[in-house]
Amino acid sequence: MIDMRMTFIFIALVLGTLLVVGSSGNFRSYSSTREVAVTVVPHDKEYLGFTCDGGYAAVVTLRANSYLYFDALNVTNNLLEDEPVSITLYPDYSGLPGGLDVSIETDDGNPVTLVSGEEHTFQGYVIAGNVAPGEYVVPVSMGAVWDGGGASISTCPIKIVVVGDPTINKTLLSGNTSDIPMKTFQRWTFRIEVTNPAGEDLDLTIADTIPAEFNVSLAETSASSGSYSFSPANGGGHGYSMPATKMEWNVTVPAGGSEHIDVMIFTRVNNGNQQEFTSCGDYPLNNGAEIKGYGIVSNGLNVSVSCEGGDDP
């Protein structure tokens, strides 16, 4: 009898040990794991789908002191039920600098309603004033309301890229600039270079004036691109005086690129049959060249004529 009792006790101890080894539970807690499968879909396949490209709903590029309309965000009602949805966009303009104004459709609080399966492209408008070139981001959240429900969704932001205006520079490639003797033949070649920092080609007109003391050598003038012309200023002068020369250069400057024109000029023999320069002092080789329509003017080029060896006027 004692042997049977000891046998039962031994079997109970063995079973208790197996129970402890085979379970992570106890009287106070129990832990277990299970597999969970989650289906991830792109933004445009979600119940309220929207398009993103490279992490942005839209990338808008424009120059300072310009404006542009753009497609801000495309949204589709993919709800399974045949349920119309009222959608309002809530852009956050707090990170924009002064001089950069953006407006996106429905940010005035008036929603757009989409029936099931319908899509809509929300429009935007940006005005860039005198703002520093750079990249500016507008976060956008979307509010959606339907019968019996609603949602607030963070969409992809909108990136505004402001590029600078075209620039123009004038460089003297050859010729004397100081201590030039009076009444001696001289020649110079200067370059006008225009650079376009924008993301699109620009059709530009460059105007310049060469003073009356100089002629232009058309045979030794050339441009990297475009067409150019030279004509007498003021209809060819008045009476005894010789006219200055007007230059116009029409050129397409590619996005992110530059173009140039090289102009060769030389001193004239004036109407008194004297070789310029007939007096000493400082002379402009030409005025600053201007990008028409932008009010952007290049630097000018000047030379100095020596007073030694000649008579002052």
C-alpha positions as CSV (number, residue, x, y, z in Angstrom):
1,M,0.0,0.0,0.0
2,I,2.8,2.3,0.9
3,D,4.6,1.3,-2.4
4,M,1.5,2.2,-4.4
5,R,1.2,5.6,-2.7
6,M,4.8,6.4,-3.3
7,T,4.3,5.4,-7.0
8,F,1.4,7.9,-7.4
9,I,3.4,10.7,-5.7
10,F,6.4,10.0,-8.1
11,I,4.1,10.1,-11.2
12,A,2.5,13.4,-10.0
13,L,5.9,15.0,-9.5
14,V,7.0,13.9,-13.0
15,L,3.8,15.3,-14.6
16,G,4.1,18.6,-12.7
17,T,7.7,19.0,-14.1
18,L,6.5,18.4,-17.6
19,L,3.8,21.0,-17.2
20,V,6.3,23.6,-16.1
21,V,8.8,22.8,-18.9
22,G,6.1,22.8,-21.6
23,S,4.4,26.1,-20.9
24,S,5.4,29.7,-20.3
25,G,2.3,30.4,-18.3
26,N,1.7,30.5,-14.6
27,F,-1.1,31.4,-12.3
28,R,-0.5,35.1,-12.7
29,S,0.2,35.6,-16.4
30,Y,0.3,33.9,-19.8
31,S,2.2,34.8,-22.9
32,S,1.9,33.6,-26.5
33,T,2.6,34.7,-30.1
34,R,0.7,34.6,-33.4
35,E,1.4,35.6,-37.0
36,V,-0.2,38.8,-38.3
37,A,-0.4,39.6,-42.1
38,V,-0.8,43.2,-43.2
39,T,-1.5,44.2,-46.8
40,V,0.4,47.4,-47.8
41,V,-0.9,49.2,-50.9
42,P,0.4,52.4,-52.7
43,H,-1.3,55.7,-51.8
44,D,-3.3,55.8,-55.0
45,K,-5.0,52.4,-54.1
46,E,-6.0,53.4,-50.6
47,Y,-9.7,54.0,-49.9
48,L,-9.0,57.7,-50.4
49,G,-6.2,57.5,-52.9
50,F,-3.8,60.3,-53.7
51,T,-0.8,60.4,-56.0
52,C,2.8,61.0,-54.9
53,D,6.0,61.1,-57.0
54,G,9.4,60.9,-55.3
55,G,7.7,61.7,-51.9
56,Y,5.9,64.8,-53.1
57,A,2.4,65.4,-54.3
58,A,3.8,68.1,-56.7
59,V,7.1,69.8,-57.4
60,V,6.7,73.3,-58.7
61,T,9.5,75.4,-60.2
62,L,9.3,79.1,-60.9
63,R,11.5,82.2,-61.0
64,A,11.5,85.0,-58.5
65,N,9.1,87.8,-59.4
66,S,6.8,85.4,-61.3
67,Y,3.6,83.4,-60.8
68,L,2.3,79.9,-61.8
69,Y,-0.8,77.7,-61.7
70,F,-0.1,74.1,-60.9
71,D,-1.7,70.7,-60.2
72,A,-1.4,70.3,-56.4
73,L,-2.9,66.9,-55.6
74,N,-4.9,64.2,-57.4
75,V,-7.4,62.4,-55.1
76,T,-9.7,59.4,-55.9
77,N,-12.7,58.1,-53.9
78,N,-12.0,54.3,-53.6
79,L,-14.4,53.6,-50.8
80,L,-16.1,50.2,-51.3
81,E,-19.5,51.6,-50.6
82,D,-21.3,53.8,-53.1
83,E,-20.7,56.7,-50.8
84,P,-19.9,60.4,-51.8
85,V,-17.1,62.0,-49.9
86,S,-16.5,65.7,-49.2
87,I,-12.8,66.5,-49.2
88,T,-11.0,69.6,-47.9
89,L,-7.2,70.1,-48.1
90,Y,-5.4,71.8,-45.2
91,P,-2.0,73.1,-46.4
92,D,0.5,74.4,-43.8
93,Y,2.0,77.6,-45.2
94,S,3.9,78.5,-41.9
95,G,7.3,77.5,-43.3
96,L,7.1,79.8,-46.4
97,P,9.2,83.0,-46.4
98,G,7.7,86.5,-47.0
99,G,7.3,87.2,-50.7
100,L,6.2,83.6,-51.5
101,D,2.4,83.1,-51.5
102,V,0.7,79.8,-52.2
103,S,-3.0,79.0,-52.4
104,I,-4.4,75.5,-52.9
105,E,-8.0,74.7,-53.8
106,T,-10.4,74.2,-50.8
107,D,-8.0,75.8,-48.3
108,D,-10.7,78.4,-47.9
109,G,-12.9,75.7,-46.3
110,N,-15.1,74.9,-49.3
111,P,-14.9,71.2,-49.9
112,V,-15.0,69.2,-53.1
113,T,-17.4,66.2,-53.2
114,L,-16.4,63.0,-55.0
115,V,-18.8,60.2,-55.8
116,S,-17.6,56.6,-55.6
117,G,-14.8,56.0,-58.2
118,E,-14.4,59.7,-59.0
119,E,-11.1,61.5,-59.0
120,H,-10.2,65.2,-58.8
121,T,-7.1,67.2,-59.3
122,F,-6.8,70.0,-56.8
123,Q,-5.4,73.2,-58.3
124,G,-2.8,75.5,-56.8
125,Y,-1.4,79.0,-57.4
126,V,1.9,80.4,-56.4
127,I,3.3,83.9,-56.5
128,A,7.0,84.4,-56.0
129,G,8.0,88.0,-55.3
130,N,11.4,89.2,-54.3
131,V,12.3,85.9,-52.6
132,A,15.6,84.2,-52.2
133,P,16.1,81.2,-54.5
134,G,15.7,77.9,-52.7
135,E,13.4,74.9,-52.0
136,Y,10.3,75.4,-49.8
137,V,8.0,72.6,-48.6
138,V,4.2,72.9,-47.9
139,P,2.9,70.0,-45.8
140,V,-0.7,69.0,-46.7
141,S,-3.3,67.1,-44.7
142,M,-6.6,66.0,-46.2
143,G,-10.0,66.0,-44.4
144,A,-12.7,63.6,-45.7
145,V,-16.3,63.4,-44.5
146,W,-19.0,60.9,-45.6
147,D,-22.3,59.8,-44.3
148,G,-21.6,58.3,-40.9
149,G,-17.8,58.7,-40.9
150,G,-14.8,60.8,-41.6
151,A,-11.0,60.7,-41.7
152,S,-8.0,63.0,-41.4
153,I,-5.1,61.9,-43.7
154,S,-1.5,63.2,-44.1
155,T,-0.8,63.4,-47.8
156,C,2.6,63.9,-49.4
157,P,3.8,67.6,-49.2
158,I,4.2,70.0,-52.1
159,K,7.7,71.3,-52.9
160,I,8.1,74.9,-54.3
161,V,11.4,75.5,-56.0
162,V,12.3,79.2,-56.6
163,V,15.1,79.8,-59.0
164,G,16.9,83.1,-59.6
165,D,16.5,85.4,-62.6
166,P,18.9,85.0,-65.5
167,T,22.2,86.8,-65.0
168,I,24.4,88.8,-67.4
169,N,28.1,89.6,-67.3
170,K,30.5,91.5,-69.5
171,T,34.2,90.5,-69.7
172,L,37.0,92.2,-71.7
173,L,38.8,89.5,-73.6
174,S,41.5,91.6,-75.3
175,G,42.6,95.2,-75.6
176,N,44.3,98.0,-73.6
177,T,42.5,99.5,-70.7
178,S,44.8,102.2,-69.4
179,D,47.5,104.7,-70.5
180,I,46.1,104.6,-74.1
181,P,47.8,107.1,-76.3
182,M,45.5,109.7,-77.9
183,K,44.8,109.5,-81.6
184,T,46.1,106.0,-82.0
185,F,44.2,103.1,-83.5
186,Q,42.9,100.7,-80.8
187,R,40.8,97.5,-80.8
188,W,39.0,95.5,-78.1
189,T,37.0,92.3,-77.9
190,F,34.5,91.9,-75.1
191,R,32.1,89.0,-74.2
192,I,28.5,89.2,-73.0
193,E,27.5,86.0,-71.2
194,V,24.0,85.2,-70.1
195,T,23.2,82.4,-67.6
196,N,19.9,80.7,-67.0
197,P,19.4,79.1,-63.6
198,A,15.8,78.1,-64.3
199,G,14.5,74.7,-65.0
200,E,13.2,75.6,-68.4
201,D,14.7,77.3,-71.5
202,L,14.4,81.1,-71.7
203,D,14.0,83.1,-74.8
204,L,15.9,86.4,-74.1
205,T,16.7,89.6,-75.9
206,I,19.9,91.4,-74.9
207,A,20.4,95.0,-75.8
208,D,23.6,97.0,-75.6
209,T,25.0,100.4,-76.8
210,I,28.5,100.9,-78.2
211,P,29.5,104.7,-78.0
212,A,30.1,106.9,-81.0
213,E,33.9,106.6,-80.7
214,F,33.8,103.0,-81.9
215,N,32.9,100.9,-84.9
216,V,31.9,97.2,-84.7
217,S,33.8,94.6,-86.7
218,L,31.0,92.3,-87.9
219,A,33.5,89.9,-89.4
220,E,35.1,89.4,-86.0
221,T,31.9,89.2,-84.0
222,S,30.3,85.9,-83.2
223,A,27.7,84.3,-80.9
224,S,27.5,80.8,-79.4
225,S,23.8,80.8,-80.3
226,G,20.9,83.0,-81.5
227,S,20.9,85.9,-83.9
228,Y,22.2,89.5,-83.5
229,S,22.1,92.8,-85.3
230,F,23.8,96.2,-85.0
231,S,22.2,99.5,-86.1
232,P,22.9,103.2,-85.8
233,A,21.3,104.9,-82.8
234,N,18.9,107.8,-83.2
235,G,18.4,107.0,-86.8
236,G,22.0,107.5,-87.8
237,G,22.9,110.6,-85.8
238,H,22.2,114.3,-86.3
239,G,24.2,116.6,-88.5
240,Y,27.9,116.5,-87.9
241,S,28.0,114.0,-85.0
242,M,28.5,110.3,-85.5
243,P,26.0,108.0,-84.0
244,A,26.4,105.3,-81.4
245,T,25.7,101.7,-82.3
246,K,22.8,99.7,-80.9
247,M,23.2,95.9,-80.5
248,E,20.3,93.4,-80.2
249,W,20.9,89.8,-79.5
250,N,18.0,87.3,-79.5
251,V,19.0,84.0,-77.9
252,T,17.4,80.9,-76.3
253,V,19.4,80.0,-73.2
254,P,18.9,76.4,-72.1
255,A,17.8,75.5,-68.6
256,G,20.8,75.5,-66.3
257,G,23.0,76.7,-69.2
258,S,24.6,79.8,-70.6
259,E,25.2,81.5,-74.0
260,H,27.6,84.3,-75.0
261,I,28.4,86.8,-77.8
262,D,31.9,88.1,-78.5
263,V,32.0,91.6,-80.0
264,M,35.0,93.2,-81.6
265,I,35.1,97.0,-81.7
266,F,37.8,99.5,-82.8
267,T,38.3,103.3,-82.7
268,R,36.8,105.4,-85.4
269,V,38.2,108.2,-87.5
270,N,35.8,111.0,-86.7
271,N,34.2,113.5,-89.1
272,G,37.1,115.8,-88.5
273,N,39.3,113.1,-90.0
274,Q,41.0,112.5,-86.6
275,Q,41.6,109.1,-85.1
276,E,39.8,108.6,-81.8
277,F,40.5,109.2,-79.0
278,T,41.0,112.9,-79.6
279,S,41.1,113.8,-75.9
280,C,42.4,112.2,-72.7
281,G,40.3,110.9,-69.9
282,D,38.0,108.0,-69.1
283,Y,35.8,106.4,-71.8
284,P,33.1,103.7,-71.6
285,L,33.7,101.0,-74.2
286,N,30.0,100.4,-73.9
287,N,27.1,100.7,-71.6
288,G,25.9,97.8,-69.4
289,A,24.1,95.2,-71.5
290,E,20.5,94.7,-70.5
291,I,18.2,91.7,-70.5
292,K,15.0,93.2,-71.9
293,G,11.9,92.7,-69.9
294,Y,13.8,91.9,-66.7
295,G,15.5,95.2,-65.9
296,I,18.8,93.3,-65.4
297,V,21.9,95.2,-66.5
298,S,25.4,93.9,-66.6
299,N,28.6,95.7,-65.5
300,G,30.1,98.2,-67.9
301,L,33.7,98.4,-69.3
302,N,35.8,101.5,-69.2
303,V,39.2,102.5,-70.5
304,S,41.6,105.4,-69.7
305,V,43.3,107.6,-72.3
306,S,46.6,109.2,-71.3
307,C,47.0,112.9,-71.4
308,E,50.7,112.7,-72.2
309,G,51.7,113.3,-75.8
310,G,48.6,115.2,-76.8
311,D,46.6,118.3,-76.2
312,D,43.6,118.4,-73.9
313,P,40.4,119.6,-75.4
